[in-house]
């Protein structure tokens, strides 16, 4: 087997592993979203405002 073919197989293996990891992560995201009842969580607000972002009425299931 030539060096080029070995390189193709190695990089193909890397690509296959990356795709499998992507699929597993997407399934995990879908499972966590389903566990939250389909609600999205904006992580940017948690990063910018800290725990105070989670203190609003929307995070406790109360509607305004």
N, CA, C and O atoms as CSV, one atom per row, in Angstrom:
chain,resi,resn,atom,element,x,y,z
A,1,UNK,N,N,0.855,-1.180,0.000
A,1,UNK,CA,C,0.000,0.000,0.000
A,1,UNK,C,C,0.899,1.240,0.000
A,1,UNK,O,O,1.891,1.306,0.726
A,2,UNK,N,N,0.533,2.213,-0.824
A,2,UNK,CA,C,1.364,3.407,-0.943
A,2,UNK,C,C,1.109,4.377,0.207
A,2,UNK,O,O,0.109,4.287,0.919
A,3,UNK,N,N,2.039,5.295,0.360
A,3,UNK,CA,C,1.913,6.308,1.411
A,3,UNK,C,C,0.671,7.172,1.190
A,3,UNK,O,O,0.013,7.580,2.147
A,4,UNK,N,N,0.360,7.444,-0.070
A,4,UNK,CA,C,-0.809,8.271,-0.364
A,4,UNK,C,C,-2.097,7.569,0.056
A,4,UNK,O,O,-3.006,8.203,0.591
A,5,UNK,N,N,-2.174,6.272,-0.185
A,5,UNK,CA,C,-3.371,5.527,0.194
A,5,UNK,C,C,-3.507,5.458,1.713
A,5,UNK,O,O,-4.612,5.556,2.246
A,6,UNK,N,N,-2.390,5.290,2.401
A,6,UNK,CA,C,-2.427,5.289,3.873
A,6,UNK,C,C,-2.907,6.639,4.381
A,6,UNK,O,O,-3.706,6.696,5.316
A,7,UNK,N,N,-2.431,7.735,3.777
A,7,UNK,CA,C,-2.853,9.076,4.187
A,7,UNK,C,C,-4.346,9.265,3.944
A,7,UNK,O,O,-5.039,9.850,4.777
A,8,UNK,N,N,-4.849,8.776,2.813
A,8,UNK,CA,C,-6.281,8.877,2.514
A,8,UNK,C,C,-7.085,8.109,3.555
A,8,UNK,O,O,-8.105,8.603,4.035
A,9,UNK,N,N,-6.642,6.913,3.906
A,9,UNK,CA,C,-7.344,6.113,4.906
A,9,UNK,C,C,-7.316,6.767,6.288
A,9,UNK,O,O,-8.320,6.757,7.000
A,10,UNK,N,N,-6.181,7.328,6.662
A,10,UNK,CA,C,-6.071,7.980,7.975
A,10,UNK,C,C,-6.986,9.199,8.041
A,10,UNK,O,O,-7.738,9.356,9.002
A,11,UNK,N,N,-6.930,10.060,7.033
A,11,UNK,CA,C,-7.770,11.250,7.055
A,11,UNK,C,C,-9.240,10.895,6.879
A,11,UNK,O,O,-10.108,11.573,7.429
A,12,UNK,N,N,-9.528,9.847,6.125
A,12,UNK,CA,C,-10.905,9.364,6.030
A,12,UNK,C,C,-11.399,8.866,7.379
A,12,UNK,O,O,-12.555,9.083,7.744
A,13,UNK,N,N,-10.527,8.201,8.114
A,13,UNK,CA,C,-10.878,7.753,9.464
A,13,UNK,C,C,-11.160,8.932,10.382
A,13,UNK,O,O,-12.110,8.900,11.164
A,14,UNK,N,N,-10.340,9.968,10.291
A,14,UNK,CA,C,-10.579,11.184,11.094
A,14,UNK,C,C,-11.939,11.785,10.760
A,14,UNK,O,O,-12.692,12.171,11.654
A,15,UNK,N,N,-12.244,11.860,9.472
A,15,UNK,CA,C,-13.522,12.433,9.041
A,15,UNK,C,C,-14.690,11.585,9.537
A,15,UNK,O,O,-15.710,12.122,9.971
A,16,UNK,N,N,-14.542,10.265,9.473
A,16,UNK,CA,C,-15.614,9.378,9.940
A,16,UNK,C,C,-15.838,9.539,11.442
A,16,UNK,O,O,-16.981,9.596,11.893
A,17,UNK,N,N,-14.767,9.611,12.212
A,17,UNK,CA,C,-14.890,9.804,13.661
A,17,UNK,C,C,-15.549,11.143,13.959
A,17,UNK,O,O,-16.404,11.230,14.841
A,18,UNK,N,N,-15.160,12.189,13.232
A,18,UNK,CA,C,-15.759,13.509,13.448
A,18,UNK,C,C,-17.252,13.494,13.145
A,18,UNK,O,O,-18.035,14.103,13.875
A,19,UNK,N,N,-17.656,12.813,12.085
A,19,UNK,CA,C,-19.077,12.742,11.751
A,19,UNK,C,C,-19.855,11.957,12.800
A,19,UNK,O,O,-20.969,12.340,13.158
A,20,UNK,N,N,-19.285,10.873,13.291
A,20,UNK,CA,C,-19.956,10.090,14.339
A,20,UNK,C,C,-20.109,10.931,15.604
A,20,UNK,O,O,-21.164,10.911,16.238
A,21,UNK,N,N,-19.071,11.661,15.969
A,21,UNK,CA,C,-19.150,12.511,17.160
A,21,UNK,C,C,-20.194,13.611,16.970
A,21,UNK,O,O,-20.905,13.950,17.916
A,22,UNK,N,N,-20.297,14.171,15.771
A,22,UNK,CA,C,-21.298,15.191,15.483
A,22,UNK,C,C,-22.702,14.628,15.645
A,22,UNK,O,O,-23.565,15.263,16.252
A,23,UNK,N,N,-22.933,13.431,15.100
A,23,UNK,CA,C,-24.253,12.812,15.206
A,23,UNK,C,C,-24.600,12.527,16.663
A,23,UNK,O,O,-25.731,12.767,17.087
A,24,UNK,N,N,-23.644,12.021,17.430
A,24,UNK,CA,C,-23.890,11.731,18.847
A,24,UNK,C,C,-24.212,13.017,19.601
A,24,UNK,O,O,-25.114,13.036,20.438
A,25,UNK,N,N,-23.481,14.090,19.310
A,25,UNK,CA,C,-23.731,15.363,19.996
A,25,UNK,C,C,-25.101,15.922,19.634
A,25,UNK,O,O,-25.814,16.423,20.504
A,26,UNK,N,N,-25.478,15.841,18.353
A,26,UNK,CA,C,-26.796,16.342,17.941
A,26,UNK,C,C,-27.916,15.555,18.610
A,26,UNK,O,O,-28.935,16.132,18.990
A,27,UNK,N,N,-27.739,14.245,18.757
A,27,UNK,CA,C,-28.746,13.430,19.447
A,27,UNK,C,C,-28.825,13.815,20.919
A,27,UNK,O,O,-29.910,13.842,21.500
A,28,UNK,N,N,-27.668,14.114,21.527
A,28,UNK,CA,C,-27.655,14.548,22.919
A,28,UNK,C,C,-28.356,15.881,23.098
A,28,UNK,O,O,-29.091,16.076,24.066
A,29,UNK,N,N,-28.132,16.801,22.167
A,29,UNK,CA,C,-28.798,18.102,22.216
A,29,UNK,C,C,-30.302,17.920,22.105
A,29,UNK,O,O,-31.062,18.548,22.843
A,30,UNK,N,N,-30.737,17.064,21.185
A,30,UNK,CA,C,-32.171,16.819,21.009
A,30,UNK,C,C,-32.775,16.194,22.267
A,30,UNK,O,O,-33.894,16.530,22.652
A,31,UNK,N,N,-32.039,15.291,22.902
A,31,UNK,CA,C,-32.550,14.653,24.126
A,31,UNK,C,C,-32.672,15.663,25.259
A,31,UNK,O,O,-33.656,15.657,25.999
A,32,UNK,N,N,-31.671,16.533,25.396
A,32,UNK,CA,C,-31.739,17.550,26.459
A,32,UNK,C,C,-32.867,18.541,26.185
A,32,UNK,O,O,-33.547,18.974,27.115
A,33,UNK,N,N,-33.070,18.902,24.927
A,33,UNK,CA,C,-34.153,19.829,24.578
A,33,UNK,C,C,-35.506,19.187,24.876
A,33,UNK,O,O,-36.408,19.851,25.385
A,34,UNK,N,N,-35.651,17.902,24.564
A,34,UNK,CA,C,-36.900,17.199,24.854
A,34,UNK,C,C,-37.132,17.111,26.358
A,34,UNK,O,O,-38.273,17.188,26.812
A,35,UNK,N,N,-36.075,16.952,27.129
A,35,UNK,CA,C,-36.212,16.882,28.585
A,35,UNK,C,C,-36.662,18.223,29.167
A,35,UNK,O,O,-37.285,18.262,30.228
A,36,UNK,N,N,-36.349,19.320,28.477
A,36,UNK,CA,C,-36.777,20.652,28.936
A,36,UNK,C,C,-38.148,21.012,28.389
A,36,UNK,O,O,-38.608,22.136,28.586
A,37,UNK,N,N,-38.805,20.098,27.716
A,37,UNK,CA,C,-40.119,20.381,27.151
A,37,UNK,C,C,-40.039,21.185,25.874
A,37,UNK,O,O,-40.995,21.880,25.529
A,38,UNK,N,N,-38.925,21.113,25.158
A,38,UNK,CA,C,-38.782,21.810,23.890
A,38,UNK,C,C,-38.328,23.246,24.015
A,38,UNK,O,O,-38.225,23.951,23.011
A,39,UNK,N,N,-38.054,23.698,25.236
A,39,UNK,CA,C,-37.624,25.090,25.423
A,39,UNK,C,C,-36.148,25.243,25.095
A,39,UNK,O,O,-35.349,24.338,25.337
A,40,UNK,N,N,-35.801,26.378,24.552
A,40,UNK,CA,C,-34.414,26.715,24.282
A,40,UNK,C,C,-33.861,27.497,25.469
A,40,UNK,O,O,-34.588,28.254,26.111
A,41,UNK,N,N,-32.604,27.317,25.754
A,41,UNK,CA,C,-31.939,28.096,26.795
A,41,UNK,C,C,-30.874,28.940,26.110
A,41,UNK,O,O,-30.012,28.408,25.410
A,42,UNK,N,N,-30.927,30.240,26.306
A,42,UNK,CA,C,-29.960,31.148,25.703
A,42,UNK,C,C,-28.746,31.228,26.614
A,42,UNK,O,O,-28.760,31.943,27.616
A,43,UNK,N,N,-27.710,30.502,26.269
A,43,UNK,CA,C,-26.517,30.443,27.095
A,43,UNK,C,C,-25.802,31.793,27.099
A,43,UNK,O,O,-25.108,32.125,28.060
A,44,UNK,N,N,-25.967,32.566,26.038
A,44,UNK,CA,C,-25.328,33.876,25.979
A,44,UNK,C,C,-25.776,34.779,27.119
A,44,UNK,O,O,-24.968,35.532,27.663
A,45,UNK,N,N,-27.057,34.715,27.489
A,45,UNK,CA,C,-27.533,35.520,28.610
A,45,UNK,C,C,-26.916,35.050,29.914
A,45,UNK,O,O,-26.582,35.872,30.768
A,46,UNK,N,N,-26.760,33.752,30.082
A,46,UNK,CA,C,-26.151,33.250,31.308
A,46,UNK,C,C,-24.701,33.676,31.416
A,46,UNK,O,O,-24.211,33.972,32.505
A,47,UNK,N,N,-24.010,33.705,30.274
A,47,UNK,CA,C,-22.610,34.115,30.287
A,47,UNK,C,C,-22.508,35.613,30.574
A,47,UNK,O,O,-21.664,36.037,31.364
A,48,UNK,N,N,-23.367,36.415,29.935
A,48,UNK,CA,C,-23.281,37.871,30.064
A,48,UNK,C,C,-23.786,38.361,31.419
A,48,UNK,O,O,-23.205,39.274,32.006
A,49,UNK,N,N,-24.871,37.755,31.918
A,49,UNK,CA,C,-25.506,38.281,33.122
A,49,UNK,C,C,-25.370,37.369,34.335
A,49,UNK,O,O,-25.862,37.708,35.411
A,50,UNK,N,N,-24.727,36.241,34.188
A,50,UNK,CA,C,-24.525,35.338,35.308
A,50,UNK,C,C,-25.825,34.710,35.778
A,50,UNK,O,O,-26.765,34.558,34.999
A,51,UNK,N,N,-25.876,34.352,37.035
A,51,UNK,CA,C,-27.049,33.657,37.561
A,51,UNK,C,C,-28.272,34.562,37.616
A,51,UNK,O,O,-29.391,34.061,37.726
A,52,UNK,N,N,-28.094,35.883,37.543
A,52,UNK,CA,C,-29.238,36.796,37.557
A,52,UNK,C,C,-30.110,36.594,36.325
A,52,UNK,O,O,-31.296,36.922,36.358
A,53,UNK,N,N,-29.554,36.063,35.238
A,53,UNK,CA,C,-30.337,35.829,34.027
A,53,UNK,C,C,-31.367,34.736,34.255
A,53,UNK,O,O,-32.381,34.694,33.558
A,54,UNK,N,N,-31.131,33.862,35.204
A,54,UNK,CA,C,-32.056,32.782,35.483
A,54,UNK,C,C,-33.066,33.102,36.553
A,54,UNK,O,O,-33.781,32.206,37.001
A,55,UNK,N,N,-33.153,34.342,36.980
A,55,UNK,CA,C,-34.048,34.713,38.072
A,55,UNK,C,C,-35.379,35.309,37.613
A,55,UNK,O,O,-36.219,35.653,38.444
A,56,UNK,N,N,-35.578,35.435,36.305
A,56,UNK,CA,C,-36.819,36.038,35.799
A,56,UNK,C,C,-37.998,35.088,35.917
A,56,UNK,O,O,-37.823,33.901,36.193
A,57,UNK,N,N,-39.201,35.612,35.707
A,57,UNK,CA,C,-40.404,34.791,35.832
A,57,UNK,C,C,-40.485,33.709,34.752
A,57,UNK,O,O,-41.103,32.668,34.978
A,58,UNK,N,N,-39.890,33.928,33.616
A,58,UNK,CA,C,-39.951,32.929,32.544
A,58,UNK,C,C,-39.185,31.662,32.909
A,58,UNK,O,O,-39.514,30.578,32.428
A,59,UNK,N,N,-38.180,31.790,33.745
A,59,UNK,CA,C,-37.382,30.606,34.092
A,59,UNK,C,C,-38.051,29.773,35.168
A,59,UNK,O,O,-37.634,28.640,35.409
A,60,UNK,N,N,-39.056,30.291,35.808
A,60,UNK,CA,C,-39.730,29.547,36.867
A,60,UNK,C,C,-41.101,29.051,36.416
A,60,UNK,O,O,-41.897,28.608,37.245
A,61,UNK,N,N,-41.390,29.119,35.112
A,61,UNK,CA,C,-42.645,28.589,34.583
A,61,UNK,C,C,-43.845,29.473,34.799
A,61,UNK,O,O,-44.973,29.006,34.641
A,62,UNK,N,N,-43.657,30.731,35.155
A,62,UNK,CA,C,-44.767,31.652,35.361
A,62,UNK,C,C,-44.845,32.577,34.146
A,62,UNK,O,O,-43.826,33.065,33.656
A,63,UNK,N,N,-46.059,32.808,33.675
A,63,UNK,CA,C,-46.257,33.736,32.551
A,63,UNK,C,C,-46.577,35.116,33.061
A,63,UNK,O,O,-47.210,35.284,34.103
A,64,UNK,N,N,-46.125,36.115,32.302
A,64,UNK,CA,C,-46.436,37.514,32.683
A,64,UNK,C,C,-47.830,37.885,32.243
A,64,UNK,O,O,-48.270,39.012,32.471
